[in-house]
Amino acid sequence: VPNLPIYSASFLGGTGNVVVSGRRPFFYIYDTVAGKLDMISKIMGREEKSLEKCVASPDGRTLAFIGNDGYIPLVDTHSKHWIADLKMNGSVRTISFSPDGNYIIGSGSDGDIYRWDVRTHRCVERFSNEDGSISSSMAVSSRNLAVGAESGVVNLYSEQRGYSSGNA
């Protein structure tokens, strides 16, 4: 991949395509079947200097990037255009789609965890991580949310009880 140290890669559903991004204002979509590399020079309407962290929805239709100033820009993979921004307080450190693709869960420097509805782009849940430190990673399953913090603590939350209701 020319001029791009890769920091993030994600399959786009079952399409055979892979999105790759790094510390650059552009990203690539690689068609593994055709062997074609398509450069997307920037997210129109956004001024990100770095798109180093990107996740794809399970169906491969939407990309979510960690943006500037607490923004999570969403991009349609078919048109390659910006479709919406999600916003949190503080800087975004980690994002993930729910397994069904209906939600994006994110966290960052404010120690809070946010859940947005992908269809309406509205925040539907916000709660503080148990230890209150900066989140650095997360994993989402159909039943649980695991949030790793810079403190070294991993908190586990249950979807059945509502994430904000406490540990599983």
Residue pairs with C-beta under 8 A, 6 or more apart in sequence:
1 20
1 28
1 30
1 37
3 24
4 20
4 21
4 22
4 24
4 26
4 27
4 28
5 22
5 23
6 20
6 21
6 22
7 21
7 22
7 23
7 52
7 53
8 19
8 20
8 21
8 22
8 52
8 53
8 54
8 55
9 18
9 19
9 20
9 21
10 18
10 19
10 54
10 55
10 56
10 63
11 17
11 18
11 56
11 60
12 18
12 19
12 29
12 56
12 60
12 77
13 56
13 57
13 58
13 59
13 60
13 61
14 60
15 60
16 31
16 32
16 33
17 29
17 30
17 31
17 32
17 60
17 77
18 29
18 30
18 32
19 27
19 28
19 29
19 30
19 54
19 56
19 63
19 77
20 27
20 28
20 29
20 30
21 27
21 28
21 51
21 52
21 53
21 54
21 65
22 50
22 51
22 52
23 50
23 52
24 50
24 51
25 41
25 42
25 48
25 49
25 50
25 51
26 39
26 40
26 41
26 42
26 51
27 39
27 40
27 51
27 54
28 37
28 38
28 39
28 40
29 37
29 38
29 40
29 77
29 80
30 36
30 37
30 38
31 37
31 38
40 75
40 80
42 48
43 51
43 65
43 73
43 75
43 82
44 81
44 82
45 82
46 67
46 71
46 73
46 82
46 85
47 68
48 65
48 67
48 68
48 73
49 68
51 65
51 66
52 66
53 65
53 66
53 94
53 95
54 63
54 64
54 65
54 66
55 63
55 64
55 95
55 96
55 97
56 62
56 63
56 64
56 77
56 97
57 63
57 64
57 97
57 101
57 118
58 97
58 99
58 100
58 101
59 101
60 77
61 76
61 77
61 78
61 101
62 74
62 75
62 76
62 77
62 83
62 97
62 101
62 118
63 74
63 75
63 77
64 72
64 73
64 74
64 75
64 86
64 95
64 97
64 104
65 72
65 73
65 75
66 72
66 92
66 93
66 94
66 95
67 73
67 85
67 92
69 91
70 87
70 88
70 89
70 90
70 91
70 92
70 108
71 85
71 86
71 87
71 92
72 85
72 86
72 87
72 88
72 92
72 95
72 104
72 106
72 116
73 82
73 84
73 85
74 82
74 83
74 84
74 85
74 86
74 118
74 121
75 81
75 82
75 83
76 83
84 121
85 121
86 104
86 106
86 114
86 116
86 121
86 123
88 106
88 107
88 108
88 110
88 112
88 114
88 123
89 110
89 112
90 108
90 109
90 110
90 111
90 112
91 108
91 109
92 106
92 107
92 108
93 107
93 108
93 109
93 134
93 135
93 136
94 106
94 107
94 108
94 135
94 136
94 137
94 138
95 104
95 105
95 106
95 138
96 104
96 105
96 106
96 138
96 139
96 140
97 103
97 104
97 105
97 118
97 140
98 104
98 105
98 140
98 142
99 140
99 141
99 142
100 142
101 118
102 117
102 118
102 119
103 115
103 116
103 117
103 118
103 124
104 115
104 116
104 118
105 113
105 114
105 115
105 116
105 138
105 140
105 145
105 163
106 113
106 114
106 116
107 113
107 114
107 129
107 135
107 138
107 147
108 134
108 135
109 134
111 128
111 129
111 132
111 133
111 134
111 135
112 126
112 127
112 128
112 129
113 125
113 126
113 127
113 128
113 129
113 135
113 138
113 145
113 147
113 157
113 163
113 164
114 123
114 125
114 126
115 123
115 124
115 125
115 126
115 163
116 122
116 123
116 124
117 124
125 162
125 163
125 164
126 164
127 163
127 164
129 135
129 147
129 149
129 155
130 153
130 155
130 166
130 167
131 149
131 151
131 153
131 155
133 149
133 150
133 151
133 153
134 149
134 150
135 147
135 148
135 149
135 150
136 148
136 149
136 150
137 147
137 148
138 145
138 146
138 147
138 148
139 145
139 146
140 146
142 159
143 158
143 159
143 160
144 156
144 157
144 158
144 159
144 168
145 156
145 157
145 159
145 163
146 154
146 155
146 156
146 157
147 154
147 155
147 157
148 154
149 155
155 167
156 167
156 168
157 163
157 164
157 165
157 166
157 167
157 168
158 165
158 167
158 168
161 168
